Amino acid sequence: MTTTILATIGATVLLLQTAARIPPALTDLLRALIPVRQALRELLHQPDSFQQPPPQPER
């Protein structure tokens, strides 16, 4: 009985320690994704300068 109580307390402590680390990790992840989002926006909204010009009609 005592072993079960101590194991439960130990597991609870480990879970609380892990839960305390999650918010900073999410913050770091979101901060890392901001430049990626900006780069994707720039790629998607750039002018179509990479396309070839339309062929000139023959005279």
All heavy atoms as a GROMACS GRO file, in nm:
protein
  456
    1MET      N    1   0.083  -0.119   0.000
    1MET     CA    2   0.000   0.000   0.000
    1MET      C    3   0.087   0.126   0.000
    1MET      O    4   0.062   0.219  -0.077
    1MET     CB    5  -0.092  -0.005   0.122
    1MET     CG    6  -0.179   0.114   0.138
    1MET     SD    7  -0.319   0.096   0.027
    1MET     CE    8  -0.418   0.229   0.081
    2THR      N    9   0.189   0.128   0.084
    2THR     CA   10   0.279   0.243   0.092
    2THR      C   11   0.355   0.260  -0.039
    2THR      O   12   0.375   0.373  -0.085
    2THR     CB   13   0.377   0.224   0.209
    2THR    OG1   14   0.303   0.203   0.328
    2THR    CG2   15   0.464   0.346   0.225
    3THR      N   16   0.395   0.150  -0.099
    3THR     CA   17   0.468   0.156  -0.226
    3THR      C   18   0.381   0.218  -0.335
    3THR      O   19   0.429   0.298  -0.417
    3THR     CB   20   0.513   0.015  -0.267
    3THR    OG1   21   0.584  -0.044  -0.160
    3THR    CG2   22   0.599   0.019  -0.390
    4THR      N   23   0.255   0.181  -0.337
    4THR     CA   24   0.163   0.236  -0.438
    4THR      C   25   0.146   0.386  -0.419
    4THR      O   26   0.146   0.462  -0.518
    4THR     CB   27   0.026   0.166  -0.427
    4THR    OG1   28   0.045   0.025  -0.437
    4THR    CG2   29  -0.068   0.214  -0.535
    5ILE      N   30   0.134   0.430  -0.296
    5ILE     CA   31   0.119   0.573  -0.269
    5ILE      C   32   0.244   0.648  -0.312
    5ILE      O   33   0.237   0.753  -0.377
    5ILE     CB   34   0.086   0.597  -0.121
    5ILE    CG1   35  -0.052   0.540  -0.088
    5ILE    CG2   36   0.092   0.745  -0.087
    5ILE    CD1   37  -0.085   0.540   0.059
    6LEU      N   38   0.361   0.595  -0.277
    6LEU     CA   39   0.487   0.661  -0.315
    6LEU      C   40   0.506   0.663  -0.466
    6LEU      O   41   0.554   0.762  -0.523
    6LEU     CB   42   0.605   0.592  -0.246
    6LEU     CG   43   0.615   0.613  -0.096
    6LEU    CD1   44   0.730   0.530  -0.039
    6LEU    CD2   45   0.634   0.759  -0.063
    7ALA      N   46   0.467   0.555  -0.533
    7ALA     CA   47   0.477   0.550  -0.679
    7ALA      C   48   0.383   0.653  -0.742
    7ALA      O   49   0.420   0.720  -0.841
    7ALA     CB   50   0.445   0.411  -0.729
    8THR      N   51   0.264   0.667  -0.686
    8THR     CA   52   0.169   0.765  -0.738
    8THR      C   53   0.220   0.907  -0.718
    8THR      O   54   0.211   0.991  -0.808
    8THR     CB   55   0.032   0.748  -0.667
    8THR    OG1   56  -0.013   0.613  -0.686
    8THR    CG2   57  -0.070   0.844  -0.723
    9ILE      N   58   0.278   0.933  -0.601
    9ILE     CA   59   0.334   1.066  -0.575
    9ILE      C   60   0.450   1.093  -0.670
    9ILE      O   61   0.463   1.202  -0.727
    9ILE     CB   62   0.377   1.077  -0.428
    9ILE    CG1   63   0.254   1.077  -0.337
    9ILE    CG2   64   0.461   1.203  -0.405
    9ILE    CD1   65   0.287   1.068  -0.189
   10GLY      N   66   0.536   0.995  -0.691
   10GLY     CA   67   0.649   1.011  -0.782
   10GLY      C   68   0.604   1.036  -0.925
   10GLY      O   69   0.659   1.123  -0.994
   11ALA      N   70   0.503   0.962  -0.971
   11ALA     CA   71   0.452   0.981  -1.106
   11ALA      C   72   0.389   1.120  -1.120
   11ALA      O   73   0.406   1.186  -1.223
   11ALA     CB   74   0.351   0.873  -1.140
   12THR      N   75   0.318   1.163  -1.018
   12THR     CA   76   0.256   1.295  -1.022
   12THR      C   77   0.362   1.406  -1.029
   12THR      O   78   0.347   1.503  -1.105
   12THR     CB   79   0.167   1.316  -0.897
   12THR    OG1   80   0.071   1.211  -0.891
   12THR    CG2   81   0.096   1.449  -0.902
   13VAL      N   82   0.468   1.391  -0.954
   13VAL     CA   83   0.576   1.489  -0.957
   13VAL      C   84   0.640   1.494  -1.096
   13VAL      O   85   0.665   1.602  -1.151
   13VAL     CB   86   0.682   1.458  -0.848
   13VAL    CG1   87   0.808   1.540  -0.869
   13VAL    CG2   88   0.624   1.483  -0.710
   14LEU      N   89   0.664   1.379  -1.156
   14LEU     CA   90   0.722   1.375  -1.291
   14LEU      C   91   0.629   1.440  -1.393
   14LEU      O   92   0.674   1.514  -1.482
   14LEU     CB   93   0.753   1.232  -1.331
   14LEU     CG   94   0.872   1.167  -1.260
   14LEU    CD1   95   0.884   1.021  -1.302
   14LEU    CD2   96   1.000   1.241  -1.292
   15LEU      N   97   0.501   1.412  -1.384
   15LEU     CA   98   0.405   1.472  -1.477
   15LEU      C   99   0.398   1.623  -1.460
   15LEU      O  100   0.392   1.697  -1.559
   15LEU     CB  101   0.266   1.410  -1.456
   15LEU     CG  102   0.248   1.268  -1.509
   15LEU    CD1  103   0.113   1.213  -1.467
   15LEU    CD2  104   0.262   1.265  -1.659
   16LEU      N  105   0.401   1.671  -1.338
   16LEU     CA  106   0.396   1.815  -1.315
   16LEU      C  107   0.523   1.884  -1.365
   16LEU      O  108   0.518   1.995  -1.418
   16LEU     CB  109   0.373   1.845  -1.167
   16LEU     CG  110   0.233   1.810  -1.115
   16LEU    CD1  111   0.226   1.831  -0.965
   16LEU    CD2  112   0.127   1.891  -1.186
   17GLN      N  113   0.638   1.818  -1.348
   17GLN     CA  114   0.762   1.876  -1.399
   17GLN      C  115   0.759   1.884  -1.551
   17GLN      O  116   0.803   1.984  -1.610
   17GLN     CB  117   0.882   1.793  -1.354
   17GLN     CG  118   0.917   1.810  -1.209
   17GLN     CD  119   1.032   1.720  -1.167
   17GLN    OE1  120   1.066   1.624  -1.236
   17GLN    NE2  121   1.092   1.750  -1.053
   18THR      N  122   0.708   1.781  -1.614
   18THR     CA  123   0.698   1.781  -1.760
   18THR      C  124   0.599   1.886  -1.808
   18THR      O  125   0.625   1.957  -1.906
   18THR     CB  126   0.657   1.642  -1.810
   18THR    OG1  127   0.751   1.546  -1.762
   18THR    CG2  128   0.652   1.636  -1.961
   19ALA      N  129   0.487   1.897  -1.739
   19ALA     CA  130   0.386   1.994  -1.778
   19ALA      C  131   0.439   2.137  -1.762
   19ALA      O  132   0.400   2.226  -1.837
   19ALA     CB  133   0.260   1.975  -1.693
   20ALA      N  134   0.528   2.158  -1.668
   20ALA     CA  135   0.584   2.292  -1.650
   20ALA      C  136   0.677   2.330  -1.764
   20ALA      O  137   0.700   2.448  -1.789
   20ALA     CB  138   0.659   2.298  -1.517
   21ARG      N  139   0.731   2.232  -1.834
   21ARG     CA  140   0.824   2.261  -1.945
   21ARG      C  141   0.753   2.282  -2.077
   21ARG      O  142   0.812   2.332  -2.173
   21ARG     CB  143   0.922   2.146  -1.960
   21ARG     CG  144   1.016   2.132  -1.843
   21ARG     CD  145   1.114   2.020  -1.865
   21ARG     NE  146   1.191   1.997  -1.744
   21ARG     CZ  147   1.245   1.882  -1.712
   21ARG    NH1  148   1.231   1.780  -1.793
   21ARG    NH2  149   1.312   1.870  -1.602
   22ILE      N  150   0.628   2.243  -2.088
   22ILE     CA  151   0.557   2.249  -2.216
   22ILE      C  152   0.537   2.393  -2.264
   22ILE      O  153   0.566   2.424  -2.379
   22ILE     CB  154   0.424   2.172  -2.209
   22ILE    CG1  155   0.455   2.022  -2.200
   22ILE    CG2  156   0.336   2.200  -2.328
   22ILE    CD1  157   0.335   1.936  -2.180
   23PRO      N  158   0.487   2.487  -2.182
   23PRO     CA  159   0.466   2.623  -2.234
   23PRO      C  160   0.591   2.690  -2.291
   23PRO      O  161   0.584   2.748  -2.401
   23PRO     CB  162   0.410   2.699  -2.114
   23PRO     CG  163   0.344   2.594  -2.032
   23PRO     CD  164   0.430   2.472  -2.049
   24PRO      N  165   0.708   2.682  -2.226
   24PRO     CA  166   0.826   2.742  -2.289
   24PRO      C  167   0.863   2.674  -2.421
   24PRO      O  168   0.908   2.739  -2.516
   24PRO     CB  169   0.937   2.724  -2.186
   24PRO     CG  170   0.868   2.706  -2.056
   24PRO     CD  171   0.738   2.639  -2.090
   25ALA      N  172   0.843   2.543  -2.429
   25ALA     CA  173   0.874   2.473  -2.553
   25ALA      C  174   0.781   2.516  -2.665
   25ALA      O  175   0.823   2.534  -2.780
   25ALA     CB  176   0.865   2.322  -2.532
   26LEU      N  177   0.654   2.534  -2.634
   26LEU     CA  178   0.560   2.582  -2.736
   26LEU      C  179   0.593   2.724  -2.780
   26LEU      O  180   0.583   2.758  -2.897
   26LEU     CB  181   0.416   2.577  -2.682
   26LEU     CG  182   0.354   2.438  -2.674
   26LEU    CD1  183   0.217   2.445  -2.609
   26LEU    CD2  184   0.346   2.375  -2.810
   27THR      N  185   0.634   2.806  -2.686
   27THR     CA  186   0.674   2.942  -2.719
   27THR      C  187   0.794   2.942  -2.812
   27THR      O  188   0.798   3.015  -2.912
   27THR     CB  189   0.707   3.021  -2.591
   27THR    OG1  190   0.594   3.019  -2.505
   27THR    CG2  191   0.743   3.163  -2.622
   28ASP      N  192   0.892   2.858  -2.783
   28ASP     CA  193   1.010   2.849  -2.869
   28ASP      C  194   0.972   2.799  -3.009
   28ASP      O  195   1.024   2.848  -3.109
   28ASP     CB  196   1.114   2.756  -2.807
   28ASP     CG  197   1.177   2.814  -2.683
   28ASP    OD1  198   1.167   2.937  -2.663
   28ASP    OD2  199   1.237   2.736  -2.605
   29LEU      N  200   0.882   2.702  -3.014
   29LEU     CA  201   0.838   2.650  -3.143
   29LEU      C  202   0.768   2.758  -3.225
   29LEU      O  203   0.796   2.775  -3.344
   29LEU     CB  204   0.745   2.530  -3.123
   29LEU     CG  205   0.685   2.470  -3.250
   29LEU    CD1  206   0.794   2.411  -3.339
   29LEU    CD2  207   0.582   2.365  -3.216
   30LEU      N  208   0.679   2.832  -3.161
   30LEU     CA  209   0.608   2.938  -3.234
   30LEU      C  210   0.703   3.047  -3.280
   30LEU      O  211   0.690   3.099  -3.391
   30LEU     CB  212   0.498   2.996  -3.146
   30LEU     CG  213   0.380   2.902  -3.120
   30LEU    CD1  214   0.282   2.966  -3.023
   30LEU    CD2  215   0.312   2.866  -3.249
   31ARG      N  216   0.800   3.081  -3.198
   31ARG     CA  217   0.898   3.182  -3.238
   31ARG      C  218   0.982   3.134  -3.356
   31ARG      O  219   1.022   3.211  -3.442
   31ARG     CB  220   0.988   3.217  -3.122
   31ARG     CG  221   0.922   3.307  -3.022
   31ARG     CD  222   1.017   3.351  -2.915
   31ARG     NE  223   0.948   3.432  -2.816
   31ARG     CZ  224   0.980   3.438  -2.690
   31ARG    NH1  225   1.082   3.368  -2.643
   31ARG    NH2  226   0.912   3.513  -2.606
   32ALA      N  227   1.010   3.005  -3.361
   32ALA     CA  228   1.089   2.950  -3.472
   32ALA      C  229   1.006   2.945  -3.600
   32ALA      O  230   1.062   2.954  -3.710
   32ALA     CB  231   1.139   2.811  -3.436
   33LEU      N  232   0.875   2.933  -3.588
   33LEU     CA  233   0.790   2.923  -3.707
   33LEU      C  234   0.758   3.059  -3.769
   33LEU      O  235   0.718   3.065  -3.885
   33LEU     CB  236   0.660   2.850  -3.673
   33LEU     CG  237   0.675   2.701  -3.646
   33LEU    CD1  238   0.541   2.642  -3.607
   33LEU    CD2  239   0.732   2.628  -3.765
   34ILE      N  240   0.777   3.167  -3.697
   34ILE     CA  241   0.746   3.300  -3.751
   34ILE      C  242   0.829   3.331  -3.876
   34ILE      O  243   0.772   3.372  -3.979
   34ILE     CB  244   0.761   3.408  -3.642
   34ILE    CG1  245   0.649   3.393  -3.540
   34ILE    CG2  246   0.760   3.548  -3.703
   34ILE    CD1  247   0.664   3.481  -3.418
   35PRO      N  248   0.962   3.312  -3.875
   35PRO     CA  249   1.038   3.339  -4.000
   35PRO      C  250   0.998   3.246  -4.114
   35PRO      O  251   0.999   3.286  -4.230
   35PRO     CB  252   1.184   3.316  -3.960
   35PRO     CG  253   1.187   3.324  -3.812
   35PRO     CD  254   1.052   3.283  -3.765
   36VAL      N  255   0.963   3.122  -4.082
   36VAL     CA  256   0.920   3.029  -4.186
   36VAL      C  257   0.791   3.078  -4.250
   36VAL      O  258   0.777   3.078  -4.373
   36VAL     CB  259   0.902   2.886  -4.127
   36VAL    CG1  260   0.842   2.792  -4.229
   36VAL    CG2  261   1.033   2.834  -4.073
   37ARG      N  262   0.699   3.125  -4.169
   37ARG     CA  263   0.573   3.177  -4.221
   37ARG      C  264   0.596   3.300  -4.307
   37ARG      O  265   0.537   3.314  -4.415
   37ARG     CB  266   0.480   3.211  -4.105
   37ARG     CG  267   0.343   3.259  -4.147
   37ARG     CD  268   0.262   3.297  -4.027
   37ARG     NE  269   0.324   3.409  -3.959
   37ARG     CZ  270   0.269   3.530  -3.950
   37ARG    NH1  271   0.151   3.552  -4.001
   37ARG    NH2  272   0.331   3.628  -3.888
   38GLN      N  273   0.685   3.387  -4.264
   38GLN     CA  274   0.715   3.507  -4.343
   38GLN      C  275   0.780   3.472  -4.476
   38GLN      O  276   0.747   3.531  -4.579
   38GLN     CB  277   0.804   3.601  -4.263
   38GLN     CG  278   0.734   3.665  -4.145
   38GLN     CD  279   0.828   3.745  -4.057
   38GLN    OE1  280   0.949   3.728  -4.064
   38GLN    NE2  281   0.771   3.830  -3.972
   39ALA      N  282   0.870   3.374  -4.474
   39ALA     CA  283   0.935   3.333  -4.599
   39ALA      C  284   0.834   3.271  -4.695
   39ALA      O  285   0.838   3.297  -4.816
   39ALA     CB  286   1.047   3.234  -4.568
   40LEU      N  287   0.743   3.190  -4.643
   40LEU     CA  288   0.641   3.130  -4.729
   40LEU      C  289   0.549   3.237  -4.787
   40LEU      O  290   0.511   3.231  -4.904
   40LEU     CB  291   0.558   3.029  -4.650
   40LEU     CG  292   0.625   2.895  -4.622
   40LEU    CD1  293   0.540   2.810  -4.530
   40LEU    CD2  294   0.652   2.822  -4.752
   41ARG      N  295   0.514   3.336  -4.707
   41ARG     CA  296   0.430   3.444  -4.757
   41ARG      C  297   0.500   3.519  -4.870
   41ARG      O  298   0.439   3.552  -4.972
   41ARG     CB  299   0.395   3.540  -4.644
   41ARG     CG  300   0.305   3.654  -4.691
   41ARG     CD  301   0.271   3.747  -4.579
   41ARG     NE  302   0.183   3.678  -4.487
   41ARG     CZ  303   0.156   3.720  -4.365
   41ARG    NH1  304   0.212   3.830  -4.319
   41ARG    NH2  305   0.074   3.654  -4.288
   42GLU      N  306   0.630   3.545  -4.853
   42GLU     CA  307   0.704   3.615  -4.958
   42GLU      C  308   0.712   3.532  -5.085
   42GLU      O  309   0.701   3.584  -5.196
   42GLU     CB  310   0.844   3.649  -4.909
   42GLU     CG  311   0.847   3.758  -4.806
   42GLU     CD  312   0.988   3.785  -4.753
   42GLU    OE1  313   1.084   3.732  -4.810
   42GLU    OE2  314   0.999   3.861  -4.655
   43LEU      N  315   0.730   3.402  -5.070
   43LEU     CA  316   0.736   3.316  -5.188
   43LEU      C  317   0.602   3.310  -5.262
   43LEU      O  318   0.598   3.308  -5.385
   43LEU     CB  319   0.777   3.174  -5.148
   43LEU     CG  320   0.925   3.153  -5.118
   43LEU    CD1  321   0.947   3.013  -5.063
   43LEU    CD2  322   1.008   3.175  -5.242
   44LEU      N  323   0.495   3.309  -5.185
   44LEU     CA  324   0.364   3.297  -5.248
   44LEU      C  325   0.315   3.428  -5.309
   44LEU      O  326   0.235   3.427  -5.401
   44LEU     CB  327   0.262   3.246  -5.145
   44LEU     CG  328   0.283   3.103  -5.098
   44LEU    CD1  329   0.186   3.069  -4.986
   44LEU    CD2  330   0.269   3.005  -5.212
   45HIS      N  331   0.364   3.540  -5.260
   45HIS     CA  332   0.315   3.669  -5.307
   45HIS      C  333   0.414   3.744  -5.395
   45HIS      O  334   0.394   3.861  -5.423
   45HIS     CB  335   0.276   3.757  -5.187
   45HIS     CG  336   0.161   3.703  -5.110
   45HIS    ND1  337   0.034   3.695  -5.162
   45HIS    CD2  338   0.152   3.651  -4.986
   45HIS    CE1  339  -0.046   3.643  -5.073
   45HIS    NE2  340   0.024   3.614  -4.964
   46GLN      N  341   0.517   3.677  -5.441
   46GLN     CA  342   0.612   3.746  -5.528
   46GLN      C  343   0.556   3.750  -5.669
   46GLN      O  344   0.475   3.666  -5.707
   46GLN     CB  345   0.748   3.679  -5.524
   46GLN     CG  346   0.752   3.538  -5.583
   46GLN     CD  347   0.889   3.479  -5.570
   46GLN    OE1  348   0.983   3.550  -5.540
   46GLN    NE2  349   0.901   3.351  -5.591
   47PRO      N  350   0.598   3.847  -5.747
   47PRO     CA  351   0.547   3.856  -5.885
   47PRO      C  352   0.592   3.734  -5.966
   47PRO      O  353   0.688   3.666  -5.934
   47PRO     CB  354   0.609   3.984  -5.939
   47PRO     CG  355   0.721   4.017  -5.847
   47PRO     CD  356   0.691   3.952  -5.715
   48ASP      N  357   0.520   3.711  -6.071
   48ASP     CA  358   0.548   3.595  -6.156
   48ASP      C  359   0.663   3.624  -6.252
   48ASP      O  360   0.653   3.603  -6.372
   48ASP     CB  361   0.424   3.554  -6.234
   48ASP     CG  362   0.315   3.505  -6.143
   48ASP    OD1  363   0.348   3.455  -6.035
   48ASP    OD2  364   0.197   3.517  -6.180
   49SER      N  365   0.772   3.672  -6.200
   49SER     CA  366   0.886   3.706  -6.286
   49SER      C  367   0.962   3.583  -6.333
   49SER      O  368   1.046   3.593  -6.420
   49SER     CB  369   0.982   3.799  -6.210
   49SER     OG  370   1.030   3.733  -6.094
   50PHE      N  371   0.931   3.470  -6.276
   50PHE     CA  372   1.001   3.348  -6.316
   50PHE      C  373   0.938   3.284  -6.439
   50PHE      O  374   0.994   3.196  -6.499
   50PHE     CB  375   1.003   3.246  -6.201
   50PHE     CG  376   1.086   3.293  -6.084
   50PHE    CD1  377   1.026   3.328  -5.965
   50PHE    CD2  378   1.223   3.303  -6.094
   50PHE    CE1  379   1.101   3.371  -5.858
   50PHE    CE2  380   1.299   3.346  -5.988
   50PHE     CZ  381   1.238   3.381  -5.870
   51GLN      N  382   0.819   3.330  -6.475
   51GLN     CA  383   0.756   3.274  -6.594
   51GLN      C  384   0.816   3.336  -6.718
   51GLN      O  385   0.860   3.450  -6.718
   51GLN     CB  386   0.605   3.303  -6.592
   51GLN     CG  387   0.533   3.230  -6.483
   51GLN     CD  388   0.383   3.259  -6.489
   51GLN    OE1  389   0.340   3.346  -6.565
   51GLN    NE2  390   0.309   3.188  -6.411
   52GLN      N  391   0.817   3.259  -6.824
   52GLN     CA  392   0.869   3.310  -6.950
   52GLN      C  393   0.768   3.405  -7.013
   52GLN      O  394   0.647   3.385  -6.999
   52GLN     CB  395   0.898   3.195  -7.045
   52GLN     CG  396   1.009   3.104  -6.997
   52GLN     CD  397   1.033   2.991  -7.094
   52GLN    OE1  398   0.960   2.974  -7.190
   52GLN    NE2  399   1.137   2.914  -7.071
   53PRO      N  400   0.815   3.505  -7.083
   53PRO     CA  401   0.721   3.596  -7.150
   53PRO      C  402   0.646   3.521  -7.261
   53PRO      O  403   0.696   3.422  -7.315
   53PRO     CB  404   0.811   3.705  -7.206
   53PRO     CG  405   0.946   3.647  -7.211
   53PRO     CD  406   0.952   3.542  -7.103
   54PRO      N  407   0.529   3.567  -7.293
   54PRO     CA  408   0.455   3.500  -7.401
   54PRO      C  409   0.528   3.511  -7.533
   54PRO      O  410   0.597   3.612  -7.557
   54PRO     CB  411   0.321   3.573  -7.404
   54PRO     CG  412   0.344   3.703  -7.336
   54PRO     CD  413   0.457   3.679  -7.240
   55PRO      N  414   0.518   3.413  -7.618
   55PRO     CA  415   0.590   3.418  -7.747
   55PRO      C  416   0.533   3.530  -7.834
   55PRO      O  417   0.414   3.557  -7.833
   55PRO     CB  418   0.565   3.281  -7.809
   55PRO     CG  419   0.446   3.227  -7.739
   55PRO     CD  420   0.442   3.290  -7.603
   56GLN      N  421   0.623   3.593  -7.908
   56GLN     CA  422   0.584   3.700  -8.000
   56GLN      C  423   0.518   3.637  -8.123
   56GLN      O  424   0.565   3.537  -8.175
   56GLN     CB  425   0.706   3.781  -8.042
   56GLN     CG  426   0.775   3.852  -7.927
   56GLN     CD  427   0.686   3.963  -7.870
   56GLN    OE1  428   0.610   4.025  -7.945
   56GLN    NE2  429   0.695   3.986  -7.741
   57PRO      N  430   0.412   3.697  -8.171
   57PRO     CA  431   0.349   3.642  -8.293
   57PRO      C  432   0.441   3.662  -8.413
   57PRO      O  433   0.512   3.761  -8.423
   57PRO     CB  434   0.219   3.724  -8.309
   57PRO     CG  435   0.240   3.847  -8.225
   57PRO     CD  436   0.341   3.812  -8.118
   58GLU      N  437   0.439   3.565  -8.500
   58GLU     CA  438   0.522   3.573  -8.620
   58GLU      C  439   0.460   3.671  -8.718
   58GLU      O  440   0.341   3.677  -8.736
   58GLU     CB  441   0.535   3.436  -8.684
   58GLU     CG  442   0.612   3.338  -8.596
   58GLU     CD  443   0.631   3.205  -8.666
   58GLU    OE1  444   0.629   3.201  -8.789
   58GLU    OE2  445   0.648   3.107  -8.593
   59ARG      N  446   0.545   3.745  -8.786
   59ARG     CA  447   0.497   3.844  -8.884
   59ARG      C  448   0.503   3.793  -9.023
   59ARG      O  449   0.563   3.719  -9.075
   59ARG     CB  450   0.581   3.970  -8.875
   59ARG     CG  451   0.569   4.032  -8.741
   59ARG     CD  452   0.649   4.159  -8.739
   59ARG     NE  453   0.651   4.208  -8.602
   59ARG     CZ  454   0.709   4.318  -8.566
   59ARG    NH1  455   0.770   4.391  -8.652
   59ARG    NH2  456   0.704   4.355  -8.443
   0.00000   0.00000   0.00000
